[in-house]
Amino acid sequence: MHILLATLLILIILFGPQLWVQAVFRRHARPRPEMAGNGGEFARHLLDRLHMTDIGVEVATDGDHYDPVSKMVRLDKERLEGKSLTAVVVAAHEVGHALQDKLGYRPLRWRSRLASLAQVAQQLGNAMFVLAPVVAGLTRAPSVAVVMLLAVIASFGSAALLHLITLPVEWDASFRRALPLLEAGHYLSDNDQAAARQILTAAAFTYVAASLASLLNLWRWMRWIRR
């Protein structure tokens, strides 16, 4: 019974935030023909207004995001072409990331650098996890395998750190960048303001599930090593 409850709790922690984000996006994805433009056009408008004409807007193949390397705002096809509250608010959120980049927002730079390091660290960690038993068998030195497994844990730790840095970056993009842009331009009616805040909160929480998964994975490995 305790195992079942623990499993259920872990599933809620891991998948609950992402399910909530998707539910919020769907709730406000109803087409709004009265809007002046779709998500892509609104992103282009905001970028031009902010004198960031060098930033492009295109369809995303792996979810809404801003790429600081290629200087590109990428939106899911539904939001790029859709005229809905979700489309324009998510577009504003991603433009918020572009604004962070323009202003030299340090946490965004840290995240970009750490993302590259974390990717390499995870690849090395996966390789060490596979090789640790082989190396231990060949060298007959269990301590070597322990060191390699510690390196594996460190690689998972880099992923957890990346996700923890991502959370404040996302929150800043929503409420210190996108929301002031929406309010200053009077793009939304008073009735849409509360919904826009909810969408911005959901956009900021997109990576919560990944953060929790990374922390849970790190905790599980550390517990296993201690045994």
C-alpha positions as CSV (number, residue, x, y, z in Angstrom):
1,M,0.0,0.0,0.0
2,H,2.8,2.4,0.9
3,I,4.7,1.6,-2.3
4,L,1.5,2.2,-4.3
5,L,1.0,5.6,-2.6
6,A,4.6,6.6,-3.1
7,T,4.5,5.6,-6.8
8,L,1.3,7.7,-7.2
9,L,2.8,10.7,-5.5
10,I,5.9,10.5,-7.7
11,L,3.7,10.3,-10.8
12,I,1.8,13.3,-9.7
13,I,5.0,15.3,-9.0
14,L,6.5,14.3,-12.3
15,F,3.6,14.7,-14.6
16,G,1.2,17.0,-12.8
17,P,2.9,20.3,-13.7
18,Q,3.2,19.4,-17.4
19,L,-0.4,18.3,-17.6
20,W,-1.5,21.5,-15.9
21,V,0.6,23.6,-18.4
22,Q,-1.0,21.8,-21.4
23,A,-4.5,22.2,-19.9
24,V,-4.0,26.0,-19.5
25,F,-2.7,26.3,-23.1
26,R,-5.7,24.3,-24.4
27,R,-8.2,26.3,-22.4
28,H,-7.2,29.6,-24.1
29,A,-6.4,28.2,-27.5
30,R,-9.8,29.0,-28.9
31,P,-9.5,30.9,-32.2
32,R,-10.1,34.7,-31.8
33,P,-10.7,36.1,-35.3
34,E,-10.9,39.7,-33.8
35,M,-7.2,39.6,-33.0
36,A,-5.0,41.7,-35.3
37,G,-2.6,38.9,-36.1
38,N,-1.5,35.4,-35.3
39,G,1.3,34.4,-32.9
40,G,4.0,34.6,-35.5
41,E,2.9,38.1,-36.6
42,F,2.6,39.3,-33.1
43,A,6.2,38.1,-32.3
44,R,7.4,39.9,-35.4
45,H,5.6,43.1,-34.3
46,L,7.1,43.0,-30.8
47,L,10.6,42.3,-32.1
48,D,10.4,45.2,-34.6
49,R,9.0,47.5,-31.9
50,L,11.9,46.6,-29.7
51,H,14.4,47.3,-32.6
52,M,15.4,43.6,-32.8
53,T,14.9,43.2,-36.5
54,D,17.9,40.8,-36.6
55,I,15.8,38.2,-34.7
56,G,13.9,35.9,-36.9
57,V,10.6,34.1,-36.3
58,E,9.9,30.6,-37.6
59,V,8.0,27.4,-36.9
60,A,9.4,25.1,-34.1
61,T,10.1,21.4,-34.5
62,D,10.7,20.8,-30.8
63,G,8.5,23.2,-28.9
64,D,8.3,26.9,-28.4
65,H,11.6,28.5,-27.5
66,Y,14.1,31.2,-28.3
67,D,17.5,30.1,-29.7
68,P,20.2,32.6,-28.6
69,V,22.7,31.1,-31.0
70,S,20.8,31.4,-34.2
71,K,18.9,34.5,-32.9
72,M,15.5,32.9,-33.7
73,V,12.1,32.8,-32.0
74,R,10.5,29.5,-32.7
75,L,6.9,28.8,-32.1
76,D,4.8,25.6,-32.4
77,K,2.9,25.6,-35.7
78,E,-0.4,25.9,-33.9
79,R,0.8,29.1,-32.1
80,L,2.7,30.5,-35.0
81,E,-0.3,30.5,-37.3
82,G,-3.1,30.6,-34.6
83,K,-5.1,33.7,-33.6
84,S,-5.7,32.8,-30.0
85,L,-4.9,34.2,-26.6
86,T,-2.4,31.3,-26.0
87,A,-0.7,32.0,-29.3
88,V,0.0,35.7,-28.7
89,V,0.9,35.4,-25.0
90,V,3.3,32.5,-25.7
91,A,4.8,34.5,-28.5
92,A,5.3,37.4,-26.1
93,H,7.0,35.0,-23.6
94,E,9.5,33.9,-26.3
95,V,10.1,37.5,-27.3
96,G,10.8,38.0,-23.6
97,H,13.7,35.6,-23.9
98,A,15.0,37.5,-27.0
99,L,14.9,40.7,-24.9
100,Q,16.9,39.0,-22.1
101,D,19.5,38.1,-24.7
102,K,19.6,41.7,-26.1
103,L,20.0,43.1,-22.6
104,G,22.7,40.6,-21.6
105,Y,20.6,38.9,-18.9
106,R,23.3,36.8,-17.2
107,P,21.2,33.8,-16.1
108,L,20.2,33.2,-19.7
109,R,23.9,33.2,-20.7
110,W,24.6,30.8,-17.8
111,R,21.8,28.5,-19.0
112,S,23.1,28.5,-22.6
113,R,26.6,27.7,-21.5
114,L,25.6,25.1,-19.0
115,A,23.2,23.4,-21.6
116,S,26.2,22.6,-23.8
117,L,28.3,21.3,-20.9
118,A,25.3,19.3,-19.5
119,Q,24.8,17.6,-22.8
120,V,28.4,16.5,-23.0
121,A,28.4,15.5,-19.3
122,Q,25.3,13.3,-19.8
123,Q,26.8,11.6,-22.8
124,L,30.0,10.9,-20.9
125,G,27.9,9.8,-17.9
126,N,25.9,7.3,-20.0
127,A,29.1,5.9,-21.4
128,M,30.7,5.5,-17.9
129,F,27.5,3.8,-16.6
130,V,27.9,1.2,-19.3
131,L,31.6,0.8,-18.9
132,A,31.9,0.8,-15.1
133,P,31.2,-2.9,-14.6
134,V,33.5,-3.8,-17.5
135,V,36.3,-1.7,-16.1
136,A,35.8,-3.1,-12.6
137,G,36.0,-6.6,-14.0
138,L,39.1,-6.0,-16.0
139,T,41.0,-4.1,-13.3
140,R,39.6,-6.1,-10.3
141,A,39.4,-2.8,-8.5
142,P,35.8,-1.9,-7.3
143,S,37.0,1.5,-6.4
144,V,37.5,2.4,-10.1
145,A,33.8,1.5,-10.7
146,V,32.8,3.6,-7.7
147,V,34.7,6.6,-9.1
148,M,33.1,6.1,-12.5
149,L,29.6,5.9,-10.9
150,L,30.3,9.1,-9.0
151,A,31.1,10.7,-12.3
152,V,27.7,9.4,-13.6
153,I,26.0,11.1,-10.7
154,A,27.8,14.3,-11.4
155,S,26.5,14.2,-14.9
156,F,23.0,13.9,-13.6
157,G,23.7,16.7,-11.2
158,S,24.7,19.0,-14.1
159,A,21.2,18.3,-15.7
160,A,19.5,19.1,-12.4
161,L,21.5,22.4,-12.1
162,L,20.6,23.3,-15.6
163,H,16.9,22.9,-14.9
164,L,17.1,24.8,-11.6
165,I,18.7,27.8,-13.5
166,T,16.1,27.6,-16.2
167,L,13.2,28.2,-13.8
168,P,14.0,31.8,-12.8
169,V,15.0,32.5,-16.4
170,E,11.5,31.4,-17.5
171,W,9.8,33.4,-14.8
172,D,11.7,36.5,-15.7
173,A,10.8,36.1,-19.4
174,S,7.1,35.9,-18.4
175,F,6.7,38.6,-15.8
176,R,9.5,41.0,-16.2
177,R,9.6,41.0,-20.0
178,A,6.4,39.7,-21.7
179,L,3.8,41.0,-19.2
180,P,5.1,44.7,-19.3
181,L,5.2,44.5,-23.1
182,L,1.5,43.3,-23.2
183,E,0.4,45.9,-20.7
184,A,2.3,48.8,-22.2
185,G,0.9,48.1,-25.7
186,H,-2.6,47.6,-24.5
187,Y,-2.8,44.5,-26.6
188,L,-5.3,42.7,-24.4
189,S,-8.7,43.6,-23.0
190,D,-9.2,43.8,-19.3
191,N,-11.1,40.5,-19.5
192,D,-8.1,38.8,-21.0
193,Q,-5.5,40.1,-18.5
194,A,-6.1,37.4,-15.9
195,A,-6.0,34.7,-18.5
196,A,-2.8,36.1,-19.9
197,R,-1.2,35.9,-16.4
198,Q,-2.2,32.3,-16.1
199,I,-0.7,31.5,-19.6
200,L,2.5,33.3,-18.7
201,T,2.7,31.3,-15.4
202,A,2.2,28.1,-17.4
203,A,4.9,29.2,-19.9
204,A,7.3,29.8,-17.0
205,F,6.5,26.4,-15.5
206,T,7.1,24.4,-18.8
207,Y,10.4,23.1,-17.4
208,V,9.2,22.3,-13.9
209,A,8.5,18.6,-14.7
210,A,12.0,18.2,-16.2
211,S,13.5,19.9,-13.1
212,L,11.7,17.5,-10.8
213,A,12.6,14.5,-12.9
214,S,16.3,15.5,-12.8
215,L,16.2,16.0,-9.1
216,L,14.4,12.7,-8.5
217,N,16.9,10.9,-10.7
218,L,19.8,12.5,-8.9
219,W,18.4,11.6,-5.5
220,R,17.8,8.0,-6.6
221,W,21.4,7.5,-7.8
222,M,22.8,9.1,-4.6
223,R,20.7,6.8,-2.5
224,W,21.8,3.8,-4.5
225,I,25.5,4.7,-4.1
226,R,25.2,5.2,-0.4
227,R,23.9,1.6,-0.1
